[in-house]
Amino acid sequence: MCPAHRNDEADRGPHRAGQSVSPDGAASPAHPAAAGNDAESAVRDTPVRDAPVHGAAPTDETTSTASRLAALLSAFRPGDEALGVSELARRTGVPKSTTHRLTAHLVDEGLLDPAGKGRLRLALKLFEIGQLAVAQRGLVDTARPYLADLREATRNTAHLAVLEGTEVVYLDILRGPDAPTLPSRVGGRFPAHATSVGKAILAFSSESVVDGVITAGLSRISPRTVTAPGLFRSQLTTIAREGIAYDREESGVGVVCAGAPLLGSDGTAVGAVSLSGWTNRMRLERVAPAVRTAALTLSRLLP
Protein backbone atom coordinates (compact mmCIF):
# COMPACT_ATOMS: atom_id res chain seq x y z
CA MET A 1 0.00 0.00 0.00
CA CYS A 2 1.26 3.40 0.43
CA PRO A 3 1.16 4.52 4.00
CA ALA A 4 4.48 4.47 5.56
CA HIS A 5 4.91 2.91 8.89
CA ARG A 6 5.73 -0.28 10.54
CA ASN A 7 6.12 -0.97 14.14
CA ASP A 8 8.62 -3.43 15.46
CA GLU A 9 8.08 -7.08 16.26
CA ALA A 10 4.37 -7.34 16.82
CA ASP A 11 4.00 -4.11 14.91
CA ARG A 12 5.63 -5.43 11.78
CA GLY A 13 2.41 -6.55 10.26
CA PRO A 14 -0.35 -4.51 8.86
CA HIS A 15 0.06 -3.00 12.20
CA ARG A 16 -0.71 0.51 12.39
CA ALA A 17 -3.96 0.76 10.60
CA GLY A 18 -6.04 2.87 12.83
CA GLN A 19 -9.47 1.29 12.89
CA SER A 20 -9.52 -0.80 9.78
CA VAL A 21 -6.86 1.17 7.99
CA SER A 22 -3.25 0.08 7.74
CA PRO A 23 -0.27 1.79 6.18
CA ASP A 24 1.87 1.26 3.10
CA GLY A 25 4.88 1.65 5.20
CA ALA A 26 15.05 2.35 9.17
CA ALA A 27 16.89 0.65 10.99
CA SER A 28 19.03 2.65 13.28
CA PRO A 29 22.59 2.61 12.16
CA ALA A 30 24.84 0.45 14.22
CA HIS A 31 28.21 1.76 15.24
CA PRO A 32 30.61 -1.03 16.18
CA ALA A 33 32.75 1.39 18.13
CA ALA A 34 33.49 -1.12 20.84
CA ALA A 35 34.78 -3.75 18.41
CA GLY A 36 38.42 -4.54 17.81
CA ASN A 37 41.01 -4.05 20.53
CA ASP A 38 38.48 -2.46 22.89
CA ALA A 39 35.94 -5.24 22.60
CA GLU A 40 37.50 -7.28 25.40
CA SER A 41 36.74 -4.59 27.94
CA ALA A 42 33.39 -3.79 26.35
CA VAL A 43 32.11 -7.35 26.31
CA ARG A 44 33.75 -9.48 28.95
CA ASP A 45 31.85 -12.55 27.98
CA THR A 46 32.91 -12.31 24.33
CA PRO A 47 36.63 -11.46 24.44
CA VAL A 48 38.38 -10.42 21.26
CA ARG A 49 41.92 -11.64 20.89
CA ASP A 50 43.15 -9.08 18.38
CA ALA A 51 41.63 -6.40 16.23
CA PRO A 52 41.19 -7.74 12.68
CA VAL A 53 43.59 -6.32 10.14
CA HIS A 54 42.12 -4.22 7.37
CA GLY A 55 40.58 -6.41 4.70
CA ALA A 56 40.59 -9.53 6.85
CA ALA A 57 37.41 -11.41 7.62
CA PRO A 58 35.94 -10.33 10.97
CA THR A 59 36.29 -12.73 13.86
CA ASP A 60 33.24 -14.35 15.40
CA GLU A 61 33.74 -12.24 18.51
CA THR A 62 33.87 -9.01 16.53
CA THR A 63 30.75 -9.98 14.61
CA SER A 64 28.99 -10.80 17.86
CA THR A 65 29.88 -7.44 19.36
CA ALA A 66 28.75 -5.55 16.26
CA SER A 67 25.49 -7.51 16.20
CA ARG A 68 24.83 -6.66 19.83
CA LEU A 69 25.51 -2.99 19.26
CA ALA A 70 23.16 -3.02 16.29
CA ALA A 71 20.51 -4.84 18.32
CA LEU A 72 20.69 -2.32 21.15
CA LEU A 73 20.26 0.64 18.81
CA SER A 74 17.49 -1.10 16.87
CA ALA A 75 15.62 -1.94 20.07
CA PHE A 76 14.19 1.58 20.18
CA ARG A 77 10.73 1.70 18.63
CA PRO A 78 8.47 4.50 17.46
CA GLY A 79 7.15 6.27 20.53
CA ASP A 80 10.06 5.28 22.78
CA GLU A 81 11.54 8.39 24.33
CA ALA A 82 14.00 6.60 26.55
CA LEU A 83 14.70 3.07 27.72
CA GLY A 84 16.48 1.64 30.72
CA VAL A 85 19.23 -0.96 30.58
CA SER A 86 16.90 -3.66 31.88
CA GLU A 87 14.37 -3.03 29.12
CA LEU A 88 17.08 -2.95 26.46
CA ALA A 89 18.43 -6.26 27.75
CA ARG A 90 14.92 -7.75 27.70
CA ARG A 91 14.21 -6.62 24.15
CA THR A 92 17.54 -7.75 22.71
CA GLY A 93 18.35 -10.83 24.76
CA VAL A 94 21.78 -9.36 25.51
CA PRO A 95 22.86 -10.05 29.13
CA LYS A 96 22.19 -7.09 31.38
CA SER A 97 25.83 -6.68 32.41
CA THR A 98 26.90 -6.68 28.76
CA THR A 99 24.10 -4.26 27.89
CA HIS A 100 25.35 -1.91 30.59
CA ARG A 101 28.92 -1.98 29.22
CA LEU A 102 27.94 -1.62 25.57
CA THR A 103 25.52 1.23 26.17
CA ALA A 104 28.26 3.04 28.09
CA HIS A 105 30.43 2.81 24.97
CA LEU A 106 27.55 4.03 22.80
CA VAL A 107 27.14 7.02 25.10
CA ASP A 108 30.88 7.72 24.85
CA GLU A 109 30.59 7.63 21.04
CA GLY A 110 27.62 10.01 21.03
CA LEU A 111 25.13 7.46 19.69
CA LEU A 112 23.08 7.34 22.90
CA ASP A 113 22.31 10.12 25.36
CA PRO A 114 21.55 9.81 29.09
CA ALA A 115 17.91 10.67 29.78
CA GLY A 116 17.91 10.63 33.57
CA LYS A 117 16.94 7.90 36.05
CA GLY A 118 19.29 5.46 34.37
CA ARG A 119 17.48 5.63 31.05
CA LEU A 120 18.93 6.25 27.59
CA ARG A 121 17.67 7.76 24.36
CA LEU A 122 18.90 7.81 20.79
CA ALA A 123 21.32 10.67 20.17
CA LEU A 124 21.11 13.27 17.44
CA LYS A 125 24.29 11.85 15.93
CA LEU A 126 22.18 8.96 14.64
CA PHE A 127 19.88 11.44 12.95
CA GLU A 128 22.88 13.06 11.29
CA ILE A 129 24.08 9.68 10.01
CA GLY A 130 20.60 8.86 8.77
CA GLN A 131 20.37 12.15 6.91
CA LEU A 132 23.64 11.34 5.15
CA ALA A 133 22.23 7.97 4.06
CA VAL A 134 19.14 9.62 2.60
CA ALA A 135 21.10 12.44 0.98
CA GLN A 136 23.39 9.95 -0.76
CA ARG A 137 20.41 8.51 -2.58
CA GLY A 138 19.70 11.94 -4.01
CA LEU A 139 16.00 11.25 -4.08
CA VAL A 140 14.19 13.28 -1.45
CA ASP A 141 14.98 16.79 -2.66
CA THR A 142 14.46 15.82 -6.29
CA ALA A 143 11.18 14.05 -5.64
CA ARG A 144 9.60 16.52 -3.22
CA PRO A 145 8.11 18.92 -5.86
CA TYR A 146 6.53 16.00 -7.73
CA LEU A 147 5.10 14.52 -4.55
CA ALA A 148 3.68 17.94 -3.74
CA ASP A 149 2.06 18.15 -7.19
CA LEU A 150 0.47 14.71 -6.74
CA ARG A 151 -0.89 15.67 -3.35
CA GLU A 152 -2.28 19.00 -4.54
CA ALA A 153 -3.88 17.51 -7.63
CA THR A 154 -5.57 14.64 -5.81
CA ARG A 155 -5.71 15.72 -2.14
CA ASN A 156 -4.40 12.26 -1.27
CA THR A 157 -1.16 11.19 0.41
CA ALA A 158 2.02 10.89 -1.64
CA HIS A 159 4.93 8.65 -0.68
CA LEU A 160 8.52 8.11 -1.72
CA ALA A 161 10.07 4.78 -0.79
CA VAL A 162 13.05 2.51 -1.40
CA LEU A 163 13.53 -1.20 -0.91
CA GLU A 164 15.67 -2.56 1.89
CA GLY A 165 15.74 -6.32 2.17
CA THR A 166 12.16 -7.55 2.10
CA GLU A 167 10.66 -4.24 3.22
CA VAL A 168 10.14 -0.75 1.89
CA VAL A 169 11.46 2.23 3.82
CA TYR A 170 9.65 5.53 3.40
CA LEU A 171 11.93 8.48 2.69
CA ASP A 172 9.23 11.14 2.35
CA ILE A 173 5.49 11.47 2.96
CA LEU A 174 3.21 14.36 2.01
CA ARG A 175 -0.19 13.85 3.60
CA GLY A 176 -3.33 14.82 1.74
CA PRO A 177 -6.34 16.44 3.42
CA ASP A 178 -8.78 13.90 1.97
CA ALA A 179 -6.65 10.82 2.64
CA PRO A 180 -6.95 8.39 5.56
CA THR A 181 -5.27 9.41 8.79
CA LEU A 182 -2.50 6.87 8.75
CA PRO A 183 0.11 6.46 11.48
CA SER A 184 2.82 6.56 8.82
CA ARG A 185 6.21 8.11 9.37
CA VAL A 186 9.32 8.95 7.44
CA GLY A 187 11.75 6.11 8.09
CA GLY A 188 8.88 3.69 8.65
CA ARG A 189 8.93 0.24 7.11
CA PHE A 190 6.38 -2.15 5.68
CA PRO A 191 6.53 -5.58 4.01
CA ALA A 192 7.22 -4.89 0.34
CA HIS A 193 4.90 -7.54 -1.04
CA ALA A 194 1.85 -5.84 0.47
CA THR A 195 2.50 -2.33 -0.85
CA SER A 196 2.16 -0.64 -4.22
CA VAL A 197 5.62 0.93 -3.91
CA GLY A 198 7.14 -2.42 -2.93
CA LYS A 199 5.57 -4.25 -5.84
CA ALA A 200 6.55 -1.45 -8.24
CA ILE A 201 10.18 -1.78 -7.15
CA LEU A 202 10.21 -5.57 -7.18
CA ALA A 203 8.75 -5.71 -10.69
CA PHE A 204 11.89 -3.92 -11.90
CA SER A 205 14.39 -5.72 -9.67
CA SER A 206 16.60 -8.73 -10.29
CA GLU A 207 15.19 -12.22 -9.96
CA SER A 208 17.38 -12.83 -6.92
CA VAL A 209 15.80 -9.87 -5.10
CA VAL A 210 12.30 -11.15 -5.87
CA ASP A 211 13.29 -14.67 -4.83
CA GLY A 212 14.56 -13.31 -1.52
CA VAL A 213 11.22 -11.66 -0.76
CA ILE A 214 9.24 -14.78 -1.66
CA THR A 215 11.58 -17.09 0.25
CA ALA A 216 11.19 -14.92 3.34
CA GLY A 217 7.46 -15.57 3.15
CA LEU A 218 4.55 -13.52 1.84
CA SER A 219 2.88 -12.92 5.17
CA ARG A 220 -0.80 -12.04 5.31
CA ILE A 221 -1.06 -8.39 6.31
CA SER A 222 -4.75 -7.99 5.56
CA PRO A 223 -7.48 -10.32 4.28
CA ARG A 224 -6.61 -9.24 0.73
CA THR A 225 -2.83 -9.61 0.87
CA VAL A 226 -1.48 -11.78 -1.94
CA THR A 227 0.36 -14.65 -0.27
CA ALA A 228 0.60 -17.21 -3.09
CA PRO A 229 4.05 -17.03 -4.76
CA GLY A 230 2.69 -17.86 -8.22
CA LEU A 231 0.03 -15.16 -8.10
CA PHE A 232 2.52 -12.67 -6.70
CA ARG A 233 4.96 -13.33 -9.56
CA SER A 234 2.10 -12.94 -12.02
CA GLN A 235 1.30 -9.54 -10.50
CA LEU A 236 4.91 -8.45 -10.90
CA THR A 237 4.88 -9.49 -14.56
CA THR A 238 1.81 -7.32 -15.17
CA ILE A 239 3.37 -4.40 -13.30
CA ALA A 240 6.56 -4.68 -15.36
CA ARG A 241 4.47 -4.53 -18.52
CA GLU A 242 2.19 -1.65 -17.48
CA GLY A 243 4.58 0.37 -15.30
CA ILE A 244 2.06 0.82 -12.49
CA ALA A 245 1.37 -1.19 -9.31
CA TYR A 246 -1.75 -1.32 -7.19
CA ASP A 247 -2.51 -2.08 -3.58
CA ARG A 248 -6.19 -2.91 -3.33
CA GLU A 249 -6.57 -3.09 0.44
CA GLU A 250 -3.64 -5.51 0.59
CA SER A 251 -1.85 -3.61 3.33
CA GLY A 252 -4.98 -2.62 5.19
CA VAL A 253 -8.73 -2.65 4.86
CA GLY A 254 -10.20 0.59 3.53
CA VAL A 255 -7.12 1.95 1.76
CA VAL A 256 -5.97 1.66 -1.85
CA CYS A 257 -2.74 2.82 -3.48
CA ALA A 258 -1.17 3.29 -6.90
CA GLY A 259 2.61 3.20 -7.18
CA ALA A 260 5.19 3.51 -9.96
CA PRO A 261 8.93 2.76 -10.03
CA LEU A 262 11.80 5.21 -10.27
CA LEU A 263 14.18 3.59 -12.75
CA GLY A 264 17.92 4.01 -12.94
CA SER A 265 19.91 4.09 -16.15
CA ASP A 266 20.17 0.29 -16.13
CA GLY A 267 16.40 -0.12 -16.03
CA THR A 268 16.24 -1.40 -12.46
CA ALA A 269 14.19 0.36 -9.80
CA VAL A 270 15.95 2.58 -7.28
CA GLY A 271 12.72 3.57 -5.53
CA ALA A 272 9.04 4.26 -6.14
CA VAL A 273 6.37 6.90 -5.61
CA SER A 274 2.73 6.31 -4.74
CA LEU A 275 -0.60 7.84 -3.85
CA SER A 276 -2.87 6.39 -1.17
CA GLY A 277 -6.47 7.16 -0.36
CA TRP A 278 -9.78 5.80 0.83
CA THR A 279 -11.16 2.85 -1.12
CA ASN A 280 -14.48 4.61 -1.65
CA ARG A 281 -12.97 7.98 -2.57
CA MET A 282 -9.84 7.46 -4.65
CA ARG A 283 -10.32 5.99 -8.12
CA LEU A 284 -7.13 4.10 -8.91
CA GLU A 285 -7.66 4.25 -12.66
CA ARG A 286 -7.90 8.05 -12.47
CA VAL A 287 -4.80 8.71 -10.34
CA ALA A 288 -2.59 6.01 -11.90
CA PRO A 289 -1.57 8.07 -14.98
CA ALA A 290 -0.46 10.98 -12.79
CA VAL A 291 1.61 8.67 -10.58
CA ARG A 292 3.15 7.01 -13.61
CA THR A 293 3.98 10.36 -15.25
CA ALA A 294 5.61 11.68 -12.06
CA ALA A 295 7.71 8.52 -11.77
CA LEU A 296 8.83 8.68 -15.40
CA THR A 297 9.81 12.33 -15.05
CA LEU A 298 11.72 11.67 -11.85
CA SER A 299 13.49 8.71 -13.42
CA ARG A 300 14.91 11.00 -16.12
CA LEU A 301 16.29 13.32 -13.44
CA LEU A 302 18.13 10.62 -11.53
CA PRO A 303 21.92 10.43 -11.90
Summary of the structure (lengths in Angstrom):
residues: 303
radius of gyration: 20.7
end to end distance: 27.0
largest distance: 63.1
contacts: 1120
relative contact order: 0.17
helix: 42%
strand: 17%
